[in-house]
Amino acid sequence: MKKIYFLIIFTGCFFFYSCNKDKPNPIETPKSFVEITVQPTYNSSNLFLDSVYITTEGYKIKFTDLKFFGTTLKNGSNNLAQVGFFDFALSGNYFMKVEQDVNLFSDLQMILGVDSLLNHNDPSTFSNDSPLNISNAGTMHWGWNPGYIFISVEGKADTLIDGIENYDHNFSFHVGTDEYLQSKSFSAINWVKTTPNTHTFSLQLDLFDVICNAMTPIDLRTEFLAHSSSLQAALTLKFGKNFKSALTPY
């Protein structure tokens, strides 16, 4: 009886193994990613921090810091990402990368800055991998004014055209507060397949067009500080609009 029982179990196991062996393994669909990169330039040439550049007035300048946030990235009802963060010194050209279907984003809209629905949240409550988490945002979150710095551009200038290089004139532009949020959109995006499962949209940020804008130039000798206070409203607004127009497809 034991022999018969064993034979039944063995036969059943063999049958089960054979059936499962014949089943094809499910094909795993590869993940698809989209990313956005930003190349800073100066008068269309690649920009490097601490390198010397010349303004239209003849000033010699160096950029030492360049950061900005973009939030609520989407195409209509298709949400791409909650936030992108550009920190040129720390992360190079990286702005954001997420797992998404590139076909849903032929156009793209975003808030240049931190959307008002996010701007006043407790920065410690965002996930640890979010750029909005205080441990990642760092100095891009104001301690004195609840909310984030949307755009930060800092540097040094030599505004005396005397043949002697002396970069003792600092400039600092910190755009923030809900009043200075701006919408930015891109149409008919040319997504480039950069790896087998990644498509990339490349942007250019020309800081020559920010400082030396043909219509609204910024004279760094007299217009060198804007931290979004009411006394600096005109310069903050001008700098923010110049920055927005200088961010274009690459």
VOFILUM-780026 format. One line per 10 residues: number of its first residue (from 0); their letters; for each residue x, y, z of N, C-alpha, C. Coordinates in pm, 1 decimal, padded with zeros to 6 digits. Example, Ala and Ser with C-alpha at 12.3 -4.5 7.8 and 13.67 -1.06 7.14 Angstrom:
BEGIN
0> AS> 01319.0,-00569.0,00780.0,01230.0,-00450.0,00780.0,01320.0,-00330.0,00780.0  01285.0,-00225.0,00708.0,01367.0,-00106.0,00714.0,01290.0,00003.0,00787.0;
***
This chain:
BEGIN
0> MKKIYFLIIF> 00084.1,-00119.4,00000.0,00000.0,00000.0,00000.0,00088.4,00125.6,00000.0  00196.1,00120.8,00080.1,00286.8,00234.4,00086.0,00351.0,00259.6,-00049.4  00381.4,00147.9,-00121.0,00443.7,00163.8,-00252.8,00348.8,00232.3,-00350.1  00221.2,00195.3,-00344.6,00122.1,00256.3,-00434.2,00105.3,00403.5,-00401.8  00099.0,00434.9,-00272.7,00081.0,00573.2,-00227.9,00199.4,00659.2,-00272.1  00319.0,00604.2,-00256.8,00439.3,00676.1,-00297.0,00439.8,00699.6,-00447.0  00394.8,00597.2,-00523.9,00391.9,00608.9,-00669.1,00295.7,00717.4,-00712.6  00181.0,00727.4,-00644.7,00082.3,00831.7,-00679.4,00141.1,00970.4,-00654.9  00207.0,00987.9,-00538.3,00266.6,01117.6,-00505.6,00375.9,01152.4,-00605.0  00460.7,01056.0,-00634.5,00571.4,01079.0,-00727.5,00519.6,01116.4,-00865.9;
10> TGCFFFYSCN> 00416.9,01039.7,-00911.7,00359.0,01066.5,-01044.0,00297.4,01205.9,-01048.3  00226.8,01242.7,-00937.7,00163.9,01375.6,-00933.5,00266.2,01486.9,-00935.5  00374.0,01468.6,-00859.1,00479.3,01570.7,-00855.3,00545.3,01584.9,-00991.7  00568.6,01470.7,-01057.4,00631.6,01473.7,-01189.6,00540.8,01543.7,-01291.0  00409.6,01513.8,-01282.0,00314.0,01576.9,-01373.2,00309.6,01727.3,-01350.8  00307.5,01768.7,-01221.3,00301.0,01911.0,-01187.5,00426.9,01982.7,-01235.6  00543.2,01917.1,-01213.5,00669.6,01976.8,-01255.9,00675.1,01990.8,-01407.2  00629.0,01886.5,-01478.1,00632.7,01888.9,-01624.1,00543.8,01999.0,-01679.4  00424.7,02015.6,-01621.5,00331.3,02118.2,-01668.6,00388.1,02257.6,-01647.6  00445.7,02277.4,-01527.1,00501.3,02409.0,-01498.4,00625.9,02436.4,-01579.0;
20> KDKPNPIETP> 00699.3,02329.2,-01608.7,00820.2,02346.5,-01687.3,00787.6,02393.1,-01827.8  00673.2,02353.3,-01877.0,00634.5,02388.5,-02013.4,00577.5,02529.7,-02023.3  00537.8,02588.3,-01909.3,00481.3,02722.7,-01913.7,00592.0,02824.6,-01940.2  00568.8,02916.6,-02032.5,00672.0,03017.9,-02059.0,00682.8,03115.8,-01942.6  00805.0,03158.4,-01913.2,00824.2,03259.0,-01809.6,00766.2,03391.9,-01856.2  00696.0,03462.7,-01766.8,00638.9,03592.6,-01808.1,00749.4,03690.5,-01844.6  00726.2,03765.1,-01952.5,00824.1,03863.2,-01998.1,00803.8,03992.3,-01919.7  00907.2,04033.9,-01849.6,00898.4,04156.0,-01768.9,00915.2,04278.0,-01857.7  00816.2,04368.1,-01852.3,00823.0,04490.3,-01932.1,00929.6,04582.5,-01874.3  01025.9,04624.5,-01955.0,01131.3,04711.3,-01901.8,01074.6,04846.1,-01857.9;
30> KSFVEITVQP> 01132.3,04902.3,-01753.5,01088.6,05032.4,-01704.6,01127.6,05141.3,-01803.8  01045.1,05244.3,-01808.7,01070.0,05355.8,-01899.1,01086.8,05483.3,-01817.8  01194.9,05555.5,-01843.0,01224.0,05676.1,-01766.8,01228.3,05798.3,-01858.2  01193.6,05912.0,-01800.2,01213.8,06040.9,-01867.9,01296.5,06127.9,-01774.8  01384.1,06206.1,-01833.3,01466.7,06296.3,-01753.0,01477.1,06431.9,-01821.1  01502.6,06533.1,-01739.7,01524.9,06668.1,-01789.9,01660.7,06714.8,-01740.4  01739.7,06767.3,-01830.9,01871.0,06821.5,-01795.5,01875.2,06969.8,-01830.4  01965.4,07041.9,-01767.0,01982.1,07185.8,-01792.6,02129.9,07214.9,-01813.0  02161.3,07278.9,-01924.0,02298.5,07320.9,-01951.2,02309.5,07472.8,-01933.4  02376.7,07519.5,-01828.0,02399.3,07663.7,-01815.6,02498.7,07711.4,-01921.4;
40> TYNSSNLFLD> 02471.8,07826.5,-01977.8,02560.3,07885.3,-02077.1,02578.0,08033.9,-02047.4  02673.7,08093.0,-02115.7,02690.4,08238.7,-02111.3,02718.0,08283.1,-02253.4  02622.6,08354.4,-02308.4,02629.7,08396.0,-02448.4,02648.1,08274.5,-02539.1  02572.1,08169.0,-02506.3,02563.4,08044.2,-02583.0,02683.5,07951.2,-02569.0  02783.1,07987.2,-02489.3,02895.7,07897.1,-02460.8,02874.4,07834.7,-02323.5  02912.5,07708.8,-02309.0,02893.2,07640.1,-02181.3,02954.6,07719.7,-02066.2  02877.4,07730.0,-01958.8,02920.3,07807.6,-01842.5,02984.9,07717.6,-01738.1  03087.1,07770.1,-01671.8,03153.0,07700.5,-01562.1,03157.8,07794.1,-01442.2  03127.7,07739.0,-01324.9,03135.7,07819.4,-01203.7,03278.8,07866.2,-01181.8  03291.0,07989.9,-01135.2,03419.6,08052.6,-01101.9,03504.1,08088.1,-01224.4;
50> SVYITTEGYK> 03450.7,08067.4,-01345.4,03519.7,08116.7,-01464.3,03482.4,08262.7,-01487.9  03565.9,08334.3,-01560.1,03545.6,08477.8,-01580.0,03465.5,08503.1,-01707.2  03363.3,08590.0,-01694.2,03280.5,08630.2,-01807.8,03269.1,08782.2,-01809.1  03233.1,08835.2,-01924.8,03227.1,08980.5,-01942.9,03083.1,09023.2,-01971.0  03036.2,09126.2,-01901.7,02903.3,09181.5,-01926.9,02911.9,09284.0,-02039.4  02798.1,09330.2,-02084.3,02796.3,09430.7,-02190.9,02857.6,09563.1,-02145.2  02859.6,09587.7,-02013.2,02923.3,09709.2,-01961.1,03074.4,09695.3,-01952.5  03124.5,09571.9,-01970.5,03267.3,09547.9,-01959.8,03310.3,09496.3,-01824.1  03213.8,09468.4,-01734.4,03248.2,09414.0,-01603.5,03293.8,09268.9,-01618.7  03389.1,09229.9,-01536.2,03429.2,09089.8,-01528.6,03354.3,09025.3,-01411.9;
60> IKFTDLKFFG> 03292.5,08910.9,-01438.1,03210.9,08847.0,-01335.9,03239.3,08697.2,-01326.9  03210.5,08642.1,-01209.3,03219.1,08498.4,-01185.6,03090.7,08454.4,-01116.4  03033.0,08345.5,-01163.5,02916.9,08287.2,-01096.2,02966.4,08179.4,-00999.5  02917.0,08185.8,-00875.3,02960.5,08090.0,-00774.0,02850.4,07993.6,-00731.1  02725.0,08026.9,-00759.9,02615.1,07939.6,-00718.9,02498.5,07956.8,-00815.2  02434.3,07845.1,-00849.3,02322.1,07846.7,-00942.0,02227.7,07733.0,-00907.5  02108.7,07769.7,-00858.5,02008.8,07669.5,-00819.9,01870.2,07720.6,-00856.7  01778.1,07627.2,-00883.7,01637.8,07665.6,-00896.6,01547.6,07543.6,-00884.7  01421.7,07569.9,-00845.5,01318.0,07467.8,-00835.4,01219.5,07482.1,-00951.2  01165.0,07368.4,-00993.8,01047.2,07364.4,-01080.4,00950.1,07264.9,-01018.8;
70> TTLKNGSNNL> 00822.7,07299.7,-01010.1,00726.0,07210.0,-00946.0,00601.8,07193.6,-01032.7  00521.9,07092.0,-00997.1,00396.2,07059.9,-01065.2,00420.4,07043.3,-01214.3  00514.4,06957.2,-01249.2,00545.5,06932.0,-01389.7,00440.0,06837.1,-01446.4  00377.5,06875.5,-01557.4,00268.2,06796.4,-01611.8,00241.7,06833.2,-01757.0  00157.6,06752.1,-01819.7,00101.9,06783.7,-01950.8,-00048.7,06765.9,-01939.4  -00119.4,06875.0,-01917.1,-00262.9,06865.2,-01893.9,-00291.9,06786.4,-01767.7  -00364.0,06675.7,-01781.6,-00398.5,06591.9,-01666.3,-00294.0,06484.6,-01637.8  -00191.6,06475.4,-01722.1,-00084.9,06376.9,-01701.4,00027.2,06438.4,-01617.3  00044.1,06387.6,-01496.7,00145.2,06440.6,-01405.4,00279.8,06373.1,-01428.3  00380.9,06453.7,-01448.6,00515.8,06400.8,-01468.0,00589.6,06387.8,-01334.6;
80> AQVGFFDFAL> 00595.6,06494.9,-01257.4,00668.4,06492.6,-01130.2,00621.9,06607.7,-01043.4  00633.9,06588.4,-00913.1,00597.4,06695.2,-00819.9,00701.4,06806.1,-00820.8  00828.6,06767.5,-00831.3,00934.2,06868.0,-00819.9,01058.7,06825.6,-00896.3  01125.6,06924.9,-00953.1,01259.1,06909.1,-01007.7,01348.1,07012.8,-00941.7  01474.6,06979.8,-00921.4,01565.6,07071.6,-00852.9,01699.4,07071.9,-00924.5  01744.8,07192.3,-00959.3,01872.3,07208.3,-01029.1,01972.3,07272.9,-00934.8  02082.3,07203.5,-00909.5,02191.8,07255.0,-00827.9,02319.4,07230.4,-00906.4  02363.6,07331.5,-00979.2,02472.8,07313.1,-01074.2,02601.0,07268.6,-01006.0  02632.0,07325.9,-00890.9,02756.2,07291.6,-00821.2,02754.2,07148.2,-00770.3  02638.4,07103.3,-00722.7,02629.8,06971.8,-00659.8,02597.0,06860.1,-00757.9;
90> SGNYFMKVEQ> 02508.4,06888.1,-00854.8,02455.3,06780.2,-00939.8,02475.0,06801.3,-01088.4  02556.4,06897.4,-01126.4,02581.4,06918.2,-01268.9,02455.6,06954.3,-01344.7  02429.8,06885.5,-01456.6,02317.2,06919.4,-01544.5,02184.3,06857.4,-01501.4  02185.0,06778.1,-01396.9,02063.4,06706.9,-01354.4,01954.9,06801.7,-01303.8  01832.2,06780.3,-01350.9,01715.9,06852.6,-01299.3,01613.9,06755.8,-01239.9  01579.3,06649.7,-01313.0,01487.8,06548.4,-01261.0,01490.1,06424.6,-01349.2  01453.3,06309.9,-01290.0,01437.6,06184.3,-01362.8,01334.3,06099.8,-01291.0  01234.1,06052.9,-01364.8,01127.9,05972.1,-01305.5,01088.6,05860.5,-01401.5  01024.2,05759.5,-01347.9,00970.8,05651.6,-01429.8,00836.7,05697.4,-01486.6  00830.8,05717.6,-01617.5,00709.9,05766.1,-01682.8,00710.1,05725.4,-01829.4;
100> DVNLFSDLQM> 00592.4,05733.5,-01891.0,00576.7,05705.6,-02033.5,00599.5,05834.9,-02110.6  00705.4,05840.4,-02188.0,00741.8,05962.6,-02259.3,00632.7,06006.7,-02356.5  00551.5,05912.9,-02404.9,00448.4,05946.6,-02503.1,00338.4,06036.0,-02446.0  00331.6,06047.1,-02315.4,00228.9,06129.9,-02251.7,00270.1,06276.7,-02239.6  00395.0,06307.0,-02280.6,00446.8,06439.9,-02251.4,00507.3,06507.5,-02374.4  00425.5,06520.2,-02477.5,00468.9,06595.6,-02595.1,00480.2,06743.8,-02563.1  00400.4,06791.5,-02467.5,00409.1,06926.8,-02415.0,00435.2,06917.2,-02265.0  00478.1,07026.4,-02206.0,00508.8,07024.5,-02063.0,00483.1,07161.8,-02003.1  00417.2,07160.6,-01887.7,00396.6,07283.2,-01811.6,00455.6,07263.6,-01672.3  00507.0,07372.5,-01615.0,00557.5,07364.8,-01478.4,00553.1,07502.5,-01414.5;
110> ILGVDSLLNH> 00562.8,07502.7,-01282.3,00576.8,07626.3,-01207.1,00725.4,07648.9,-01182.7  00776.0,07764.5,-01223.7,00914.8,07800.6,-01196.0,00919.4,07854.1,-01053.6  00963.3,07767.5,-00963.5,00956.5,07796.1,-00821.0,00884.8,07681.7,-00751.7  00841.6,07704.3,-00629.0,00770.6,07602.3,-00552.3,00624.8,07643.3,-00541.9  00539.3,07563.8,-00603.9,00396.2,07590.8,-00607.9,00344.7,07631.2,-00469.5  00250.2,07725.2,-00465.8,00201.1,07777.9,-00338.6,00140.0,07670.0,-00250.6  00089.3,07561.6,-00310.2,00032.9,07452.3,-00231.0,00141.7,07374.6,-00156.9  00265.6,07384.3,-00205.5,00378.4,07315.2,-00143.1,00468.6,07410.2,-00064.9  00468.5,07534.8,-00102.6,00566.9,07630.7,-00054.4,00564.4,07650.5,00097.4  00446.7,07635.9,00157.4,00434.7,07666.0,00300.3,00418.0,07541.4,00386.5;
120> NDPSTFSNDS> 00440.0,07423.8,00325.6,00437.8,07301.1,00405.1,00561.5,07292.8,00493.9  00549.5,07214.6,00598.8,00664.2,07187.8,00684.7,00768.6,07112.2,00602.2  00887.6,07167.7,00581.3,00986.4,07102.7,00493.7,01037.9,06969.5,00545.5  01014.1,06940.7,00672.8,01059.6,06812.7,00726.7,00962.0,06699.7,00698.5  00842.1,06732.2,00645.5,00741.1,06629.1,00621.9,00750.3,06567.7,00482.9  00829.8,06625.4,00393.5,00846.2,06566.7,00260.7,00932.3,06440.8,00271.0  00912.1,06347.8,00177.6,00987.4,06222.4,00179.8,01137.3,06250.7,00176.4  01215.1,06156.7,00227.5,01359.4,06177.1,00239.6,01428.5,06198.1,00105.0  01367.8,06145.5,-00003.1,01430.6,06160.4,-00134.1,01378.0,06281.6,-00210.9  01289.0,06359.2,-00150.3,01234.8,06477.1,-00217.6,01330.8,06595.1,-00204.5;
130> PLNISNAGTM> 01353.8,06670.0,-00313.5,01437.0,06790.2,-00302.6,01378.6,06893.6,-00207.0  01247.7,06881.3,-00177.1,01183.9,06977.1,-00087.0,01205.8,06943.8,00060.1  01255.0,06822.8,00088.3,01286.4,06788.8,00226.4,01397.7,06881.1,00275.1  01385.0,06927.8,00397.6,01479.2,07027.8,00447.8,01622.7,06979.7,00442.6  01646.0,06849.5,00457.3,01782.6,06796.5,00453.0,01842.4,06807.8,00313.3  01757.9,06813.1,00210.3,01804.3,06827.0,00072.1,01799.0,06972.2,00024.8  01696.4,07045.1,00067.9,01679.9,07184.3,00025.7,01784.8,07274.5,00089.2  01821.2,07245.5,00213.9,01925.2,07324.1,00280.9,01894.6,07472.4,00280.6  01988.9,07550.5,00227.3,01975.1,07696.6,00228.1,01870.1,07746.4,00129.3  01811.6,07656.5,00050.2,01704.9,07698.5,-00041.1,01570.5,07709.8,00030.2;
140> HWGWNPGYIF> 01568.7,07687.5,00160.3,01449.0,07715.2,00239.4,01482.5,07827.9,00335.8  01400.5,07934.5,00331.6,01424.8,08049.6,00417.1,01385.5,08018.9,00560.3  01468.9,08056.0,00654.0,01433.2,08041.0,00794.3,01348.7,08157.1,00843.3  01376.9,08276.6,00790.0,01307.4,08396.2,00835.8,01172.5,08416.2,00767.4  01151.5,08348.9,00656.4,01029.0,08369.8,00580.2,00978.3,08232.4,00537.7  00870.2,08181.0,00597.6,00824.2,08045.4,00564.7,00809.3,08025.3,00414.4  00883.6,07933.2,00361.6,00880.7,07906.5,00218.8,01020.3,07887.1,00163.5  01026.9,07861.1,00034.4,01151.7,07826.9,-00033.1,01204.0,07942.5,-00117.4  01334.2,07941.6,-00138.1,01394.1,08026.0,-00241.6,01373.5,07952.8,-00373.3  01311.4,08017.1,-00468.7,01280.5,07952.2,-00597.1,01402.8,07949.5,-00689.9;
150> ISVEGKADTL> 01473.9,08062.6,-00692.1,01590.0,08078.0,-00779.7,01702.2,08141.1,-00697.9  01821.8,08084.8,-00708.2,01937.6,08141.4,-00639.9,02053.4,08152.4,-00738.1  02097.4,08275.1,-00761.1,02215.0,08300.2,-00845.2,02306.8,08393.7,-00767.6  02430.6,08351.2,-00747.1,02526.7,08431.3,-00671.8,02658.6,08437.8,-00747.6  02735.4,08541.3,-00718.4,02864.3,08553.5,-00783.2,02942.9,08673.5,-00734.7  03052.9,08699.6,-00804.9,03140.4,08811.4,-00772.0,03168.5,08890.0,-00899.9  03188.8,09018.7,-00883.3,03211.2,09103.3,-00999.9,03324.8,09201.8,-00976.0  03390.9,09237.4,-01084.7,03487.2,09347.6,-01086.3,03425.4,09454.8,-01175.6  03369.3,09555.9,-01113.4,03297.0,09659.0,-01189.7,03384.1,09780.2,-01220.8  03511.4,09776.4,-01180.4,03604.3,09884.7,-01213.2,03688.4,09842.2,-01333.0;
160> IDGIENYDHN> 03670.0,09911.9,-01441.9,03740.5,09875.2,-01565.0,03873.4,09950.4,-01566.4  03968.4,09896.8,-01487.0,04096.1,09965.0,-01469.4,04215.1,09874.5,-01499.4  04187.2,09755.5,-01554.3,04295.3,09664.1,-01587.2,04343.1,09580.2,-01470.6  04287.3,09604.4,-01351.2,04324.4,09527.7,-01232.6,04205.8,09440.7,-01192.6  04226.9,09310.3,-01183.2,04118.3,09220.4,-01147.1,04103.6,09214.7,-00995.4  03986.8,09255.4,-00948.1,03958.4,09254.5,-00805.1,03810.0,09226.1,-00786.6  03778.0,09100.2,-00760.6,03637.9,09057.7,-00753.2,03584.2,09076.2,-00610.4  03571.2,09202.7,-00571.4,03528.7,09235.1,-00435.3,03384.6,09285.1,-00429.1  03314.0,09274.7,-00540.9,03175.2,09323.2,-00547.5,03083.6,09201.4,-00563.7  03020.7,09159.0,-00455.4,02935.6,09040.4,-00459.7,02797.4,09074.5,-00514.6;
170> FSFHVGTDEY> 02739.0,08979.2,-00586.1,02598.3,08993.1,-00625.5,02522.6,08868.0,-00583.9  02396.3,08886.3,-00547.0,02314.5,08776.9,-00495.0,02168.3,08802.0,-00530.9  02109.7,08706.6,-00601.8,01968.4,08714.7,-00641.0,01896.4,08591.4,-00587.3  01806.9,08613.5,-00492.6,01725.9,08507.2,-00433.9,01579.2,08541.5,-00458.2  01518.9,08470.5,-00551.9,01378.0,08494.5,-00585.4,01292.1,08394.9,-00509.1  01193.3,08445.2,-00435.1,01104.0,08359.2,-00359.4,00975.4,08432.1,-00325.6  00892.1,08369.2,-00246.0,00757.6,08413.7,-00205.8,00659.0,08393.4,-00320.9  00534.8,08365.8,-00285.2,00431.7,08331.4,-00384.6,00414.2,08438.8,-00491.1  00443.1,08561.7,-00454.9,00424.0,08673.5,-00547.8,00507.5,08657.7,-00674.1  00620.0,08587.3,-00663.7,00711.9,08577.5,-00776.5,00710.7,08441.1,-00844.1;
180> LQSKSFSAIN> 00607.9,08360.0,-00818.4,00592.3,08235.7,-00892.7,00561.4,08266.2,-01038.5  00615.4,08184.2,-01128.9,00591.4,08201.2,-01271.4,00559.7,08067.0,-01335.9  00475.4,08070.1,-01436.8,00445.2,07950.0,-01514.1,00539.1,07943.4,-01633.8  00584.1,07822.7,-01664.6,00672.0,07801.7,-01779.2,00621.1,07681.2,-01856.3  00613.3,07690.6,-01987.3,00563.6,07578.7,-02067.5,00652.4,07556.6,-02189.0  00652.3,07432.0,-02236.7,00728.5,07392.3,-02354.5,00637.0,07310.4,-02444.1  00640.1,07337.5,-02572.4,00552.0,07269.6,-02667.7,00633.8,07188.1,-02767.2  00569.8,07081.3,-02817.7,00632.8,06995.7,-02919.4,00775.1,06956.3,-02878.2  00784.6,06896.7,-02760.6,00914.7,06862.2,-02703.8,00983.7,06753.5,-02786.4  01110.7,06773.0,-02807.6,01192.7,06673.9,-02877.3,01262.9,06587.4,-02772.4;
190> WVKTTPNTHT> 01197.2,06478.2,-02733.3,01258.5,06384.3,-02639.7,01360.3,06299.6,-02714.9  01481.4,06292.7,-02664.0,01588.9,06216.9,-02728.3,01614.3,06089.6,-02648.9  01617.5,05975.3,-02718.6,01644.8,05847.8,-02652.4,01793.9,05839.3,-02622.6  01829.7,05855.0,-02496.3,01970.3,05860.1,-02456.9,02022.8,05726.8,-02404.5  01934.0,05638.5,-02358.1,01968.9,05500.9,-02322.8,01851.9,05414.7,-02370.5  01864.5,05281.9,-02369.9,01754.9,05197.5,-02417.3,01621.6,05221.5,-02346.1  01623.6,05272.8,-02222.8,01497.3,05293.9,-02151.8,01481.6,05434.6,-02095.6  01558.3,05531.1,-02149.5,01550.3,05668.4,-02100.6,01539.1,05767.2,-02215.9  01443.5,05861.2,-02202.9,01430.5,05971.7,-02297.8,01460.5,06102.1,-02224.7  01535.5,06190.4,-02291.0,01585.5,06310.8,-02226.1,01539.0,06436.1,-02299.3;
200> FSLQLDLFDV> 01496.9,06535.0,-02221.2,01464.9,06667.9,-02272.4,01571.2,06762.6,-02217.4  01647.5,06825.9,-02306.3,01758.2,06911.6,-02265.3,01719.1,07058.8,-02273.8  01748.0,07130.1,-02165.7,01722.2,07273.8,-02160.1,01854.0,07349.3,-02153.3  01848.4,07474.3,-02195.1,01962.7,07564.8,-02184.5,01921.5,07682.7,-02097.3  02010.3,07723.5,-02008.4,01988.0,07843.5,-01927.3,02102.6,07939.4,-01954.6  02075.8,08043.3,-02034.2,02180.8,08135.6,-02074.1,02185.4,08253.5,-01977.1  02284.6,08255.1,-01889.6,02293.8,08360.6,-01789.1,02334.1,08495.0,-01848.6  02386.1,08494.9,-01969.4,02408.0,08622.0,-02039.2,02274.2,08691.0,-02061.8  02172.7,08613.5,-02100.4,02040.3,08670.3,-02123.5,01970.0,08708.8,-01994.3  02014.4,08653.8,-01881.7,01959.4,08695.1,-01752.6,02016.4,08830.4,-01712.2;
210> ICNAMTPIDL> 02149.0,08843.1,-01718.4,02215.4,08966.4,-01674.3,02215.9,09074.0,-01782.7  02242.4,09033.6,-01905.2,02258.6,09129.9,-02014.9,02140.6,09124.8,-02110.6  02021.9,09103.8,-02058.0,01900.9,09097.6,-02139.8,01889.0,09224.0,-02224.9  01858.6,09207.5,-02351.7,01855.6,09320.9,-02443.9,01749.6,09424.7,-02405.3  01637.3,09378.5,-02348.8,01528.0,09469.6,-02313.7,01534.4,09516.6,-02168.5  01574.9,09425.9,-02079.3,01576.7,09460.0,-01936.8,01709.3,09417.2,-01874.3  01819.8,09486.0,-01909.5,01951.2,09447.5,-01855.3,01961.6,09478.4,-01705.8  02051.1,09405.7,-01640.5,02078.3,09427.1,-01498.3,02221.7,09477.4,-01485.2  02236.9,09598.4,-01432.7,02368.7,09657.5,-01412.7,02420.2,09613.8,-01276.3  02513.7,09521.2,-01275.2,02559.2,09462.0,-01150.0,02633.7,09560.8,-01059.8;
220> RTEFLAHSSS> 02670.0,09675.0,-01110.8,02734.4,09775.3,-01025.1,02633.5,09837.1,-00928.9  02509.4,09855.0,-00977.1,02406.3,09919.1,-00894.9,02290.2,09825.0,-00861.4  02274.3,09718.1,-00940.0,02164.9,09622.2,-00918.3,02226.7,09486.3,-00886.4  02263.3,09468.2,-00762.4,02340.9,09348.9,-00726.9,02279.5,09267.4,-00613.7  02168.8,09312.5,-00556.6,02111.8,09242.4,-00443.5,01959.7,09241.6,-00451.1  01900.8,09121.5,-00450.9,01754.8,09108.6,-00448.5,01719.1,08981.0,-00374.0  01659.4,08998.4,-00256.1,01617.0,08884.4,-00175.1,01465.3,08883.1,-00157.4  01396.1,08940.9,-00256.5,01249.7,08934.1,-00265.2,01177.4,09014.2,-00157.3  01244.5,09109.1,-00095.6,01176.0,09196.2,00000.2,01097.9,09302.1,-00076.4  01008.7,09370.1,-00007.2,00926.1,09471.6,-00072.5,01010.4,09585.1,-00128.1;
230> LQAALTLKFG> 01123.3,09615.4,-00063.8,01210.4,09723.3,-00110.9,01287.5,09683.2,-00236.7  01292.6,09552.7,-00265.2,01366.0,09503.1,-00381.2,01272.5,09444.8,-00487.1  01146.0,09482.5,-00481.3,01044.3,09421.3,-00567.1,01074.7,09437.9,-00715.2  01112.7,09557.4,-00756.1,01134.1,09583.3,-00898.9,01248.4,09498.0,-00953.9  01358.6,09491.5,-00879.8,01473.5,09413.7,-00926.7,01444.2,09264.2,-00920.2  01373.9,09220.0,-00815.4,01338.1,09078.3,-00804.5,01251.3,09036.0,-00922.1  01153.5,09119.4,-00955.7,01064.0,09089.2,-01067.0,01140.2,09086.0,-01198.9  01228.1,09184.1,-01218.9,01305.0,09189.2,-01343.4,01396.6,09067.4,-01355.4  01465.2,09034.0,-01247.5,01555.0,08919.0,-01252.0,01477.8,08790.5,-01278.0  01364.2,08771.6,-01209.4,01284.3,08650.8,-01227.0,01234.8,08634.4,-01369.5;
240> KNFKSALTPY> 01187.4,08743.7,-01430.0,01138.3,08737.1,-01568.4,01252.5,08710.9,-01666.1  01367.7,08772.4,-01642.7,01483.1,08745.1,-01728.8,01524.9,08599.0,-01720.2  01521.7,08544.1,-01599.3,01559.1,08404.6,-01577.9,01463.1,08312.9,-01652.9  01335.9,08340.4,-01642.2,01236.3,08258.0,-01710.4,01256.8,08257.9,-01861.8  01279.6,08374.6,-01919.7,01295.2,08382.0,-02065.2,01425.9,08319.8,-02112.4  01524.2,08310.1,-02021.2,01654.6,08253.3,-02058.0,01657.1,08101.9,-02052.5  01550.7,08041.0,-02000.5,01542.4,07894.5,-01990.5,01468.6,07841.8,-02112.3  01540.5,07782.7,-02205.0,01484.9,07744.9,-02334.4,01530.7,07603.1,-02372.8  01460.1,07539.2,-02467.7,01507.4,07408.8,-02517.5,01647.3,07422.2,-02575.0  01727.2,07318.0,-02554.8,01868.4,07322.1,-02596.6,01882.8,07249.8,-02729.5;
***
